[in-house]
Amino acid sequence: MRFMVIVKTNEQTDGKAPSAELLAEMGKFNEEMVKAGVLLAGEGLTPSSEGARVVFDGTEAPKVVDGPFTESKELVGGFWILQCRDREECVEWIKRMPNPEGEHGEVEIRRVAEASDFENMTPEVAELEGRLRAQSAQGA
């Protein structure tokens, strides 16, 4: 199973560069996950001040809202995609995540949906998705 691990940030940490200590510890942690074969992808994100949101509202044209965003519960600082046996294994990995400054933080873990999770998935759409994934992997 694949899981998206969403590392939340807040108004105080959004845009603040991580310390050299945190970067070093995260590097070691990422290396452990790579060696264990669970890390598929992971990235940090730039501050919300550099971001934009596209808001859809019925039939009106989409509206673009520029950052920064102040809704601290909604800010994302980075993510991992992990391949784990189950949610419990993913949780165990994330409980080991470095936090050298001892700051309050929140990390959300969500299973990545598979084609079989969608009851309305037609064979044609499933075949298209498989083909697109293969093409995307070749371009990466």
Buried (B, 14 or more C-beta within 10 A) or exposed (E): EBBBBBBBBBEEBBBEEBEEEBEEBBEEBBEEBEEEEBBBEBEBBEBBEEBEEEEEEEEEEEEEEEBEBEEBEEBBBBBBBBBBEEEEBBBEBBEEBBEEEEEEBEBEBEBEEEEEEEEEEEEEEEEEEEEEEEEEEEEE
